[in-house]
Amino acid sequence: MATSKLQALWNHPAGPKTIHFWAPTFKWGISIANIADFAKPTDKISYPQQLAVTCTGVIWSRYSMVITPKNWNLFSVNVAMAGTGLYQLARKIKNDFASEAEPLVAKE
């Protein structure tokens, strides 16, 4: 049974013998790097970079569901990219805009 599942994976149109497997697999490095940056100070986060990561994740997540064969590895890595990008953008926006309002209240 395990042999047949491995053989099915190996011979799948988006299996390890194709670029459709390896490109998304290596793309996980971007999401992992973005997760590692969660500890980075928010003044070091770039709006354009995180917007690009987020948009790439959203656009390619949709694309991965309309192509044949469906590529679940591509879908999952792009959902992770969109999620980590949105989280980083939320951190940056919260720091840039919410933090500025707090000192004004403290002065009163």
Biopython code that builds the backbone (N, CA, C, O; Angstrom):
import numpy as np
from Bio.PDB.StructureBuilder import StructureBuilder

atoms = [
    (1, "MET", "N", (0.815, -1.197, 0.000)),
    (1, "MET", "CA", (0.000, 0.000, 0.000)),
    (1, "MET", "C", (0.858, 1.261, 0.000)),
    (1, "MET", "O", (0.593, 2.195, -0.756)),
    (2, "ALA", "N", (1.882, 1.288, 0.844)),
    (2, "ALA", "CA", (2.763, 2.454, 0.900)),
    (2, "ALA", "C", (3.502, 2.624, -0.428)),
    (2, "ALA", "O", (3.722, 3.745, -0.888)),
    (3, "THR", "N", (3.881, 1.507, -1.033)),
    (3, "THR", "CA", (4.586, 1.564, -2.305)),
    (3, "THR", "C", (3.702, 2.174, -3.382)),
    (3, "THR", "O", (4.176, 2.974, -4.189)),
    (4, "SER", "N", (2.432, 1.811, -3.405)),
    (4, "SER", "CA", (1.541, 2.356, -4.430)),
    (4, "SER", "C", (1.320, 3.851, -4.224)),
    (4, "SER", "O", (1.210, 4.594, -5.200)),
    (5, "LYS", "N", (1.254, 4.310, -2.960)),
    (5, "LYS", "CA", (1.087, 5.743, -2.690)),
    (5, "LYS", "C", (2.342, 6.520, -3.091)),
    (5, "LYS", "O", (2.251, 7.606, -3.664)),
    (6, "LEU", "N", (3.490, 5.966, -2.791)),
    (6, "LEU", "CA", (4.736, 6.620, -3.199)),
    (6, "LEU", "C", (4.871, 6.660, -4.714)),
    (6, "LEU", "O", (5.322, 7.652, -5.287)),
    (7, "GLN", "N", (4.477, 5.582, -5.342)),
    (7, "GLN", "CA", (4.541, 5.531, -6.805)),
    (7, "GLN", "C", (3.553, 6.526, -7.413)),
    (7, "GLN", "O", (3.858, 7.172, -8.415)),
    (8, "ALA", "N", (2.378, 6.648, -6.812)),
    (8, "ALA", "CA", (1.389, 7.623, -7.299)),
    (8, "ALA", "C", (1.925, 9.046, -7.151)),
    (8, "ALA", "O", (1.757, 9.871, -8.049)),
    (9, "LEU", "N", (2.572, 9.334, -6.016)),
    (9, "LEU", "CA", (3.177, 10.655, -5.817)),
    (9, "LEU", "C", (4.291, 10.885, -6.832)),
    (9, "LEU", "O", (4.381, 11.952, -7.441)),
    (10, "TRP", "N", (5.127, 9.886, -7.004)),
    (10, "TRP", "CA", (6.260, 10.003, -7.931)),
    (10, "TRP", "C", (5.791, 10.264, -9.368)),
    (10, "TRP", "O", (6.419, 11.037, -10.092)),
    (11, "ASN", "N", (4.713, 9.635, -9.774)),
    (11, "ASN", "CA", (4.223, 9.756, -11.147)),
    (11, "ASN", "C", (3.160, 10.839, -11.324)),
    (11, "ASN", "O", (2.639, 11.017, -12.425)),
    (12, "HIS", "N", (2.835, 11.553, -10.266)),
    (12, "HIS", "CA", (1.824, 12.620, -10.352)),
    (12, "HIS", "C", (2.323, 13.727, -11.284)),
    (12, "HIS", "O", (3.526, 13.984, -11.339)),
    (13, "PRO", "N", (1.414, 14.392, -12.023)),
    (13, "PRO", "CA", (1.827, 15.479, -12.919)),
    (13, "PRO", "C", (2.509, 16.658, -12.203)),
    (13, "PRO", "O", (3.238, 17.430, -12.826)),
    (14, "ALA", "N", (2.265, 16.786, -10.896)),
    (14, "ALA", "CA", (2.957, 17.813, -10.113)),
    (14, "ALA", "C", (3.873, 17.160, -9.082)),
    (14, "ALA", "O", (4.101, 17.710, -8.004)),
    (15, "GLY", "N", (4.391, 15.990, -9.419)),
    (15, "GLY", "CA", (5.238, 15.224, -8.509)),
    (15, "GLY", "C", (6.702, 15.642, -8.567)),
    (15, "GLY", "O", (7.058, 16.576, -9.285)),
    (16, "PRO", "N", (7.540, 14.953, -7.816)),
    (16, "PRO", "CA", (8.956, 15.312, -7.684)),
    (16, "PRO", "C", (9.776, 15.245, -8.976)),
    (16, "PRO", "O", (10.904, 15.736, -9.012)),
    (17, "LYS", "N", (9.235, 14.655, -10.014)),
    (17, "LYS", "CA", (9.963, 14.609, -11.287)),
    (17, "LYS", "C", (9.747, 15.881, -12.114)),
    (17, "LYS", "O", (10.273, 15.998, -13.221)),
    (18, "THR", "N", (8.972, 16.837, -11.575)),
    (18, "THR", "CA", (8.639, 18.038, -12.346)),
    (18, "THR", "C", (9.008, 19.314, -11.595)),
    (18, "THR", "O", (9.197, 19.301, -10.379)),
    (19, "ILE", "N", (9.104, 20.394, -12.322)),
    (19, "ILE", "CA", (9.345, 21.705, -11.727)),
    (19, "ILE", "C", (8.151, 22.152, -10.900)),
    (19, "ILE", "O", (8.287, 22.986, -10.004)),
    (20, "HIS", "N", (6.977, 21.598, -11.200)),
    (20, "HIS", "CA", (5.753, 21.951, -10.475)),
    (20, "HIS", "C", (5.816, 21.520, -9.010)),
    (20, "HIS", "O", (5.044, 22.003, -8.181)),
    (21, "PHE", "N", (6.717, 20.629, -8.704)),
    (21, "PHE", "CA", (6.938, 20.214, -7.320)),
    (21, "PHE", "C", (8.051, 21.038, -6.674)),
    (21, "PHE", "O", (7.899, 21.530, -5.556)),
    (22, "TRP", "N", (9.162, 21.183, -7.379)),
    (22, "TRP", "CA", (10.348, 21.781, -6.773)),
    (22, "TRP", "C", (10.269, 23.291, -6.605)),
    (22, "TRP", "O", (10.786, 23.818, -5.619)),
    (23, "ALA", "N", (9.642, 24.004, -7.533)),
    (23, "ALA", "CA", (9.543, 25.466, -7.401)),
    (23, "ALA", "C", (8.787, 25.860, -6.127)),
    (23, "ALA", "O", (9.298, 26.681, -5.365)),
    (24, "PRO", "N", (7.595, 25.314, -5.863)),
    (24, "PRO", "CA", (6.922, 25.678, -4.619)),
    (24, "PRO", "C", (7.661, 25.181, -3.377)),
    (24, "PRO", "O", (7.622, 25.821, -2.326)),
    (25, "THR", "N", (8.333, 24.041, -3.503)),
    (25, "THR", "CA", (9.068, 23.518, -2.353)),
    (25, "THR", "C", (10.164, 24.492, -1.929)),
    (25, "THR", "O", (10.328, 24.761, -0.739)),
    (26, "PHE", "N", (10.905, 25.015, -2.883)),
    (26, "PHE", "CA", (11.944, 25.985, -2.550)),
    (26, "PHE", "C", (11.365, 27.341, -2.186)),
    (26, "PHE", "O", (12.013, 28.118, -1.485)),
    (27, "LYS", "N", (10.164, 27.638, -2.647)),
    (27, "LYS", "CA", (9.502, 28.899, -2.312)),
    (27, "LYS", "C", (9.154, 28.962, -0.823)),
    (27, "LYS", "O", (8.953, 30.047, -0.277)),
    (28, "TRP", "N", (9.084, 27.812, -0.173)),
    (28, "TRP", "CA", (8.842, 27.788, 1.268)),
    (28, "TRP", "C", (9.921, 28.568, 2.013)),
    (28, "TRP", "O", (9.678, 29.055, 3.117)),
    (29, "GLY", "N", (11.096, 28.690, 1.427)),
    (29, "GLY", "CA", (12.169, 29.458, 2.061)),
    (29, "GLY", "C", (11.781, 30.909, 2.307)),
    (29, "GLY", "O", (12.197, 31.501, 3.303)),
    (30, "ILE", "N", (10.989, 31.484, 1.410)),
    (30, "ILE", "CA", (10.541, 32.865, 1.585)),
    (30, "ILE", "C", (9.621, 32.967, 2.795)),
    (30, "ILE", "O", (9.753, 33.885, 3.605)),
    (31, "SER", "N", (8.693, 32.028, 2.917)),
    (31, "SER", "CA", (7.776, 32.049, 4.060)),
    (31, "SER", "C", (8.521, 31.792, 5.365)),
    (31, "SER", "O", (8.224, 32.418, 6.383)),
    (32, "ILE", "N", (9.470, 30.892, 5.343)),
    (32, "ILE", "CA", (10.248, 30.603, 6.549)),
    (32, "ILE", "C", (11.069, 31.825, 6.949)),
    (32, "ILE", "O", (11.170, 32.140, 8.134)),
    (33, "ALA", "N", (11.653, 32.513, 5.978)),
    (33, "ALA", "CA", (12.406, 33.740, 6.278)),
    (33, "ALA", "C", (11.483, 34.815, 6.835)),
    (33, "ALA", "O", (11.870, 35.557, 7.739)),
    (34, "ASN", "N", (10.275, 34.905, 6.307)),
    (34, "ASN", "CA", (9.321, 35.894, 6.804)),
    (34, "ASN", "C", (8.899, 35.569, 8.237)),
    (34, "ASN", "O", (8.703, 36.473, 9.049)),
    (35, "ILE", "N", (8.759, 34.282, 8.546)),
    (35, "ILE", "CA", (8.446, 33.880, 9.924)),
    (35, "ILE", "C", (9.610, 34.225, 10.845)),
    (35, "ILE", "O", (9.398, 34.683, 11.967)),
    (36, "ALA", "N", (10.827, 34.009, 10.385)),
    (36, "ALA", "CA", (12.001, 34.364, 11.189)),
    (36, "ALA", "C", (12.055, 35.873, 11.443)),
    (36, "ALA", "O", (12.588, 36.314, 12.461)),
    (37, "ASP", "N", (11.509, 36.654, 10.528)),
    (37, "ASP", "CA", (11.493, 38.112, 10.680)),
    (37, "ASP", "C", (10.423, 38.607, 11.639)),
    (37, "ASP", "O", (10.341, 39.809, 11.890)),
    (38, "PHE", "N", (9.600, 37.718, 12.182)),
    (38, "PHE", "CA", (8.605, 38.145, 13.169)),
    (38, "PHE", "C", (9.281, 38.760, 14.386)),
    (38, "PHE", "O", (8.685, 39.590, 15.072)),
    (39, "ALA", "N", (10.509, 38.364, 14.658)),
    (39, "ALA", "CA", (11.250, 38.908, 15.794)),
    (39, "ALA", "C", (11.963, 40.214, 15.437)),
    (39, "ALA", "O", (12.496, 40.891, 16.316)),
    (40, "LYS", "N", (11.971, 40.562, 14.166)),
    (40, "LYS", "CA", (12.653, 41.767, 13.707)),
    (40, "LYS", "C", (11.896, 43.011, 14.181)),
    (40, "LYS", "O", (10.665, 43.008, 14.190)),
    (41, "PRO", "N", (12.608, 44.073, 14.575)),
    (41, "PRO", "CA", (11.920, 45.315, 14.959)),
    (41, "PRO", "C", (11.095, 45.851, 13.780)),
    (41, "PRO", "O", (11.490, 45.716, 12.622)),
    (42, "THR", "N", (9.960, 46.452, 14.090)),
    (42, "THR", "CA", (9.060, 46.884, 13.023)),
    (42, "THR", "C", (9.632, 48.004, 12.167)),
    (42, "THR", "O", (9.196, 48.182, 11.030)),
    (43, "ASP", "N", (10.590, 48.760, 12.676)),
    (43, "ASP", "CA", (11.182, 49.816, 11.839)),
    (43, "ASP", "C", (12.063, 49.229, 10.735)),
    (43, "ASP", "O", (12.456, 49.942, 9.811)),
    (44, "LYS", "N", (12.370, 47.946, 10.824)),
    (44, "LYS", "CA", (13.161, 47.268, 9.791)),
    (44, "LYS", "C", (12.282, 46.580, 8.743)),
    (44, "LYS", "O", (12.798, 46.041, 7.763)),
    (45, "ILE", "N", (10.967, 46.593, 8.939)),
    (45, "ILE", "CA", (10.043, 45.953, 7.994)),
    (45, "ILE", "C", (9.764, 46.924, 6.856)),
    (45, "ILE", "O", (9.541, 48.115, 7.077)),
    (46, "SER", "N", (9.780, 46.402, 5.644)),
    (46, "SER", "CA", (9.565, 47.212, 4.444)),
    (46, "SER", "C", (8.137, 47.033, 3.926)),
    (46, "SER", "O", (7.694, 45.915, 3.663)),
    (47, "TYR", "N", (7.422, 48.165, 3.784)),
    (47, "TYR", "CA", (6.076, 48.097, 3.207)),
    (47, "TYR", "C", (6.085, 47.485, 1.807)),
    (47, "TYR", "O", (5.313, 46.561, 1.549)),
    (48, "PRO", "N", (6.938, 47.972, 0.889)),
    (48, "PRO", "CA", (6.907, 47.398, -0.465)),
    (48, "PRO", "C", (7.215, 45.901, -0.492)),
    (48, "PRO", "O", (6.579, 45.152, -1.233)),
    (49, "GLN", "N", (8.180, 45.462, 0.306)),
    (49, "GLN", "CA", (8.530, 44.040, 0.321)),
    (49, "GLN", "C", (7.369, 43.202, 0.840)),
    (49, "GLN", "O", (7.024, 42.190, 0.231)),
    (50, "GLN", "N", (6.767, 43.597, 1.939)),
    (50, "GLN", "CA", (5.687, 42.811, 2.519)),
    (50, "GLN", "C", (4.423, 42.871, 1.673)),
    (50, "GLN", "O", (3.661, 41.906, 1.619)),
    (51, "LEU", "N", (4.200, 44.000, 1.015)),
    (51, "LEU", "CA", (3.068, 44.092, 0.095)),
    (51, "LEU", "C", (3.276, 43.145, -1.084)),
    (51, "LEU", "O", (2.332, 42.498, -1.537)),
    (52, "ALA", "N", (4.505, 43.065, -1.580)),
    (52, "ALA", "CA", (4.816, 42.148, -2.680)),
    (52, "ALA", "C", (4.638, 40.692, -2.251)),
    (52, "ALA", "O", (4.089, 39.889, -3.005)),
    (53, "VAL", "N", (5.094, 40.350, -1.057)),
    (53, "VAL", "CA", (4.944, 38.981, -0.549)),
    (53, "VAL", "C", (3.463, 38.640, -0.403)),
    (53, "VAL", "O", (3.030, 37.552, -0.783)),
    (54, "THR", "N", (2.691, 39.573, 0.147)),
    (54, "THR", "CA", (1.259, 39.340, 0.348)),
    (54, "THR", "C", (0.525, 39.188, -0.982)),
    (54, "THR", "O", (-0.233, 38.236, -1.169)),
    (55, "CYS", "N", (0.746, 40.118, -1.898)),
    (55, "CYS", "CA", (0.064, 40.058, -3.200)),
    (55, "CYS", "C", (0.454, 38.809, -3.978)),
    (55, "CYS", "O", (-0.394, 38.179, -4.610)),
    (56, "THR", "N", (1.725, 38.449, -3.937)),
    (56, "THR", "CA", (2.180, 37.230, -4.601)),
    (56, "THR", "C", (1.453, 36.020, -4.036)),
    (56, "THR", "O", (0.998, 35.153, -4.782)),
    (57, "GLY", "N", (1.348, 35.967, -2.721)),
    (57, "GLY", "CA", (0.654, 34.855, -2.089)),
    (57, "GLY", "C", (-0.807, 34.765, -2.488)),
    (57, "GLY", "O", (-1.309, 33.680, -2.782)),
    (58, "VAL", "N", (-1.491, 35.903, -2.499)),
    (58, "VAL", "CA", (-2.922, 35.903, -2.847)),
    (58, "VAL", "C", (-3.127, 35.524, -4.311)),
    (58, "VAL", "O", (-3.954, 34.666, -4.622)),
    (59, "ILE", "N", (-2.383, 36.156, -5.202)),
    (59, "ILE", "CA", (-2.553, 35.915, -6.643)),
    (59, "ILE", "C", (-2.233, 34.472, -7.002)),
    (59, "ILE", "O", (-3.012, 33.822, -7.698)),
    (60, "TRP", "N", (-1.102, 33.965, -6.538)),
    (60, "TRP", "CA", (-0.694, 32.612, -6.910)),
    (60, "TRP", "C", (-1.502, 31.539, -6.200)),
    (60, "TRP", "O", (-1.604, 30.417, -6.695)),
    (61, "SER", "N", (-2.080, 31.866, -5.040)),
    (61, "SER", "CA", (-2.988, 30.901, -4.398)),
    (61, "SER", "C", (-4.185, 30.654, -5.295)),
    (61, "SER", "O", (-4.603, 29.514, -5.494)),
    (62, "ARG", "N", (-4.727, 31.723, -5.827)),
    (62, "ARG", "CA", (-5.867, 31.591, -6.736)),
    (62, "ARG", "C", (-5.452, 30.829, -7.993)),
    (62, "ARG", "O", (-6.154, 29.917, -8.432)),
    (63, "TYR", "N", (-4.318, 31.202, -8.566)),
    (63, "TYR", "CA", (-3.842, 30.561, -9.791)),
    (63, "TYR", "C", (-3.642, 29.059, -9.594)),
    (63, "TYR", "O", (-3.958, 28.265, -10.480)),
    (64, "SER", "N", (-3.119, 28.673, -8.440)),
    (64, "SER", "CA", (-2.823, 27.259, -8.204)),
    (64, "SER", "C", (-4.082, 26.406, -8.168)),
    (64, "SER", "O", (-4.000, 25.185, -8.303)),
    (65, "MET", "N", (-5.236, 27.022, -7.991)),
    (65, "MET", "CA", (-6.486, 26.268, -7.963)),
    (65, "MET", "C", (-7.184, 26.212, -9.323)),
    (65, "MET", "O", (-8.113, 25.424, -9.504)),
    (66, "VAL", "N", (-6.753, 27.033, -10.278)),
    (66, "VAL", "CA", (-7.403, 27.002, -11.590)),
    (66, "VAL", "C", (-6.579, 26.262, -12.643)),
    (66, "VAL", "O", (-7.074, 25.981, -13.734)),
    (67, "ILE", "N", (-5.334, 25.948, -12.321)),
    (67, "ILE", "CA", (-4.505, 25.218, -13.277)),
    (67, "ILE", "C", (-4.772, 23.721, -13.168)),
    (67, "ILE", "O", (-5.315, 23.245, -12.171)),
    (68, "THR", "N", (-4.390, 23.003, -14.190)),
    (68, "THR", "CA", (-4.481, 21.548, -14.187)),
    (68, "THR", "C", (-3.073, 21.003, -14.331)),
    (68, "THR", "O", (-2.383, 21.397, -15.271)),
    (69, "PRO", "N", (-2.616, 20.141, -13.479)),
    (69, "PRO", "CA", (-3.283, 19.572, -12.319)),
    (69, "PRO", "C", (-3.266, 20.552, -11.144)),
    (69, "PRO", "O", (-2.427, 21.450, -11.083)),
    (70, "LYS", "N", (-4.199, 20.366, -10.221)),
    (70, "LYS", "CA", (-4.197, 21.190, -9.015)),
    (70, "LYS", "C", (-2.900, 20.922, -8.270)),
    (70, "LYS", "O", (-2.497, 19.776, -8.073)),
    (71, "ASN", "N", (-2.260, 22.003, -7.865)),
    (71, "ASN", "CA", (-0.974, 21.877, -7.194)),
    (71, "ASN", "C", (-1.134, 22.342, -5.752)),
    (71, "ASN", "O", (-1.072, 23.538, -5.464)),
    (72, "TRP", "N", (-1.339, 21.392, -4.853)),
    (72, "TRP", "CA", (-1.599, 21.732, -3.455)),
    (72, "TRP", "C", (-0.358, 22.261, -2.751)),
    (72, "TRP", "O", (-0.479, 23.032, -1.799)),
    (73, "ASN", "N", (0.814, 21.874, -3.188)),
    (73, "ASN", "CA", (2.050, 22.415, -2.632)),
    (73, "ASN", "C", (2.152, 23.910, -2.970)),
    (73, "ASN", "O", (2.495, 24.722, -2.110)),
    (74, "LEU", "N", (1.856, 24.260, -4.204)),
    (74, "LEU", "CA", (1.865, 25.656, -4.625)),
    (74, "LEU", "C", (0.809, 26.453, -3.869)),
    (74, "LEU", "O", (1.065, 27.581, -3.447)),
    (75, "PHE", "N", (-0.364, 25.880, -3.698)),
    (75, "PHE", "CA", (-1.429, 26.557, -2.969)),
    (75, "PHE", "C", (-1.025, 26.819, -1.519)),
    (75, "PHE", "O", (-1.177, 27.935, -1.022)),
    (76, "SER", "N", (-0.515, 25.801, -0.847)),
    (76, "SER", "CA", (-0.187, 25.955, 0.579)),
    (76, "SER", "C", (0.954, 26.934, 0.812)),
    (76, "SER", "O", (0.907, 27.709, 1.767)),
    (77, "VAL", "N", (1.975, 26.921, -0.034)),
    (77, "VAL", "CA", (3.079, 27.860, 0.158)),
    (77, "VAL", "C", (2.615, 29.298, -0.073)),
    (77, "VAL", "O", (3.093, 30.217, 0.592)),
    (78, "ASN", "N", (1.704, 29.494, -0.994)),
    (78, "ASN", "CA", (1.228, 30.847, -1.256)),
    (78, "ASN", "C", (0.250, 31.340, -0.202)),
    (78, "ASN", "O", (0.200, 32.538, 0.079)),
    (79, "VAL", "N", (-0.522, 30.443, 0.382)),
    (79, "VAL", "CA", (-1.357, 30.834, 1.512)),
    (79, "VAL", "C", (-0.452, 31.249, 2.678)),
    (79, "VAL", "O", (-0.728, 32.232, 3.367)),
    (80, "ALA", "N", (0.623, 30.498, 2.891)),
    (80, "ALA", "CA", (1.569, 30.854, 3.948)),
    (80, "ALA", "C", (2.236, 32.199, 3.655)),
    (80, "ALA", "O", (2.426, 33.010, 4.561)),
    (81, "MET", "N", (2.588, 32.433, 2.400)),
    (81, "MET", "CA", (3.189, 33.723, 2.038)),
    (81, "MET", "C", (2.219, 34.870, 2.300)),
    (81, "MET", "O", (2.602, 35.887, 2.879)),
    (82, "ALA", "N", (0.967, 34.713, 1.878)),
    (82, "ALA", "CA", (-0.032, 35.760, 2.096)),
    (82, "ALA", "C", (-0.234, 35.991, 3.588)),
    (82, "ALA", "O", (-0.320, 37.135, 4.034)),
    (83, "GLY", "N", (-0.310, 34.923, 4.352)),
    (83, "GLY", "CA", (-0.520, 35.048, 5.795)),
    (83, "GLY", "C", (0.623, 35.738, 6.506)),
    (83, "GLY", "O", (0.403, 36.629, 7.326)),
    (84, "THR", "N", (1.847, 35.331, 6.195)),
    (84, "THR", "CA", (2.996, 35.963, 6.867)),
    (84, "THR", "C", (3.162, 37.410, 6.415)),
    (84, "THR", "O", (3.549, 38.269, 7.207)),
    (85, "GLY", "N", (2.870, 37.682, 5.148)),
    (85, "GLY", "CA", (2.947, 39.054, 4.655)),
    (85, "GLY", "C", (1.915, 39.948, 5.315)),
    (85, "GLY", "O", (2.220, 41.077, 5.699)),
    (86, "LEU", "N", (0.693, 39.447, 5.448)),
    (86, "LEU", "CA", (-0.357, 40.221, 6.121)),
    (86, "LEU", "C", (-0.005, 40.479, 7.581)),
    (86, "LEU", "O", (-0.226, 41.575, 8.097)),
    (87, "TYR", "N", (0.539, 39.471, 8.237)),
    (87, "TYR", "CA", (0.936, 39.651, 9.637)),
    (87, "TYR", "C", (2.018, 40.723, 9.772)),
    (87, "TYR", "O", (1.945, 41.577, 10.656)),
    (88, "GLN", "N", (3.009, 40.675, 8.905)),
    (88, "GLN", "CA", (4.080, 41.671, 8.951)),
    (88, "GLN", "C", (3.540, 43.071, 8.646)),
    (88, "GLN", "O", (3.929, 44.042, 9.295)),
    (89, "LEU", "N", (2.649, 43.173, 7.664)),
    (89, "LEU", "CA", (2.047, 44.476, 7.355)),
    (89, "LEU", "C", (1.239, 44.987, 8.538)),
    (89, "LEU", "O", (1.290, 46.176, 8.853)),
    (90, "ALA", "N", (0.496, 44.110, 9.194)),
    (90, "ALA", "CA", (-0.289, 44.524, 10.362)),
    (90, "ALA", "C", (0.616, 45.012, 11.483)),
    (90, "ALA", "O", (0.305, 46.005, 12.140)),
    (91, "ARG", "N", (1.720, 44.333, 11.706)),
    (91, "ARG", "CA", (2.684, 44.778, 12.727)),
    (91, "ARG", "C", (3.227, 46.160, 12.392)),
    (91, "ARG", "O", (3.310, 47.034, 13.255)),
    (92, "LYS", "N", (3.594, 46.345, 11.130)),
    (92, "LYS", "CA", (4.181, 47.618, 10.690)),
    (92, "LYS", "C", (3.161, 48.754, 10.804)),
    (92, "LYS", "O", (3.484, 49.830, 11.307)),
    (93, "ILE", "N", (1.936, 48.517, 10.340)),
    (93, "ILE", "CA", (0.894, 49.543, 10.400)),
    (93, "ILE", "C", (0.566, 49.880, 11.847)),
    (93, "ILE", "O", (0.425, 51.052, 12.197)),
    (94, "LYS", "N", (0.446, 48.868, 12.681)),
    (94, "LYS", "CA", (0.153, 49.104, 14.094)),
    (94, "LYS", "C", (1.249, 49.944, 14.739)),
    (94, "LYS", "O", (0.963, 50.864, 15.506)),
    (95, "ASN", "N", (2.490, 49.630, 14.431)),
    (95, "ASN", "CA", (3.603, 50.385, 15.004)),
    (95, "ASN", "C", (3.642, 51.817, 14.473)),
    (95, "ASN", "O", (3.851, 52.759, 15.236)),
    (96, "ASP", "N", (3.442, 51.978, 13.168)),
    (96, "ASP", "CA", (3.574, 53.305, 12.562)),
    (96, "ASP", "C", (2.425, 54.241, 12.900)),
    (96, "ASP", "O", (2.633, 55.445, 13.048)),
    (97, "PHE", "N", (1.217, 53.706, 13.023)),
    (97, "PHE", "CA", (0.063, 54.571, 13.207)),
    (97, "PHE", "C", (-0.512, 54.531, 14.617)),
    (97, "PHE", "O", (-0.885, 55.576, 15.150)),
    (98, "ALA", "N", (-0.593, 53.378, 15.226)),
    (98, "ALA", "CA", (-1.143, 53.281, 16.583)),
    (98, "ALA", "C", (-0.164, 53.830, 17.606)),
    (98, "ALA", "O", (-0.583, 54.444, 18.587)),
    (99, "SER", "N", (1.122, 53.625, 17.401)),
    (99, "SER", "CA", (2.128, 54.099, 18.347)),
    (99, "SER", "C", (2.211, 55.623, 18.373)),
    (99, "SER", "O", (2.508, 56.205, 19.417)),
    (100, "GLU", "N", (1.954, 56.276, 17.244)),
    (100, "GLU", "CA", (2.030, 57.733, 17.193)),
    (100, "GLU", "C", (0.891, 58.373, 17.984)),
    (100, "GLU", "O", (1.067, 59.464, 18.526)),
    (101, "ALA", "N", (-0.260, 57.729, 18.065)),
    (101, "ALA", "CA", (-1.407, 58.290, 18.776)),
    (101, "ALA", "C", (-1.230, 58.176, 20.291)),
    (101, "ALA", "O", (-1.742, 59.024, 21.023)),
    (102, "GLU", "N", (-0.540, 57.183, 20.771)),
    (102, "GLU", "CA", (-0.392, 56.972, 22.205)),
    (102, "GLU", "C", (0.368, 58.093, 22.916)),
    (102, "GLU", "O", (-0.078, 58.504, 23.987)),
    (103, "PRO", "N", (1.488, 58.618, 22.395)),
    (103, "PRO", "CA", (2.172, 59.699, 23.111)),
    (103, "PRO", "C", (1.311, 60.968, 23.215)),
    (103, "PRO", "O", (1.444, 61.706, 24.190)),
    (104, "LEU", "N", (0.445, 61.238, 22.252)),
    (104, "LEU", "CA", (-0.414, 62.407, 22.318)),
    (104, "LEU", "C", (-1.382, 62.294, 23.488)),
    (104, "LEU", "O", (-1.652, 63.286, 24.164)),
    (105, "VAL", "N", (-1.893, 61.130, 23.726)),
    (105, "VAL", "CA", (-2.812, 60.909, 24.847)),
    (105, "VAL", "C", (-2.052, 61.024, 26.157)),
    (105, "VAL", "O", (-2.584, 61.548, 27.135)),
    (106, "ALA", "N", (-0.824, 60.545, 26.190)),
    (106, "ALA", "CA", (-0.026, 60.570, 27.410)),
    (106, "ALA", "C", (0.345, 62.007, 27.819)),
    (106, "ALA", "O", (0.515, 62.278, 29.007)),
    (107, "LYS", "N", (0.471, 62.922, 26.859)),
    (107, "LYS", "CA", (0.849, 64.298, 27.150)),
    (107, "LYS", "C", (-0.285, 65.080, 27.809)),
    (107, "LYS", "O", (-0.035, 66.054, 28.519)),
    (108, "GLU", "N", (-1.521, 64.664, 27.579)),
    (108, "GLU", "CA", (-2.656, 65.415, 28.115)),
    (108, "GLU", "C", (-2.802, 65.245, 29.549)),
    (108, "GLU", "O", (-3.714, 65.815, 30.149)),
]
sb = StructureBuilder()
sb.init_structure("model")
sb.init_model(0)
sb.init_chain("A")
sb.init_seg("    ")
for serial, (resi, resn, name, xyz) in enumerate(atoms, 1):
    if name == "N":
        sb.init_residue(resn, " ", resi, " ")
    sb.init_atom(name, np.array(xyz, "f"), 0.0, 1.0, " ", f" {name:<3s}", serial, name[0])
structure = sb.get_structure()
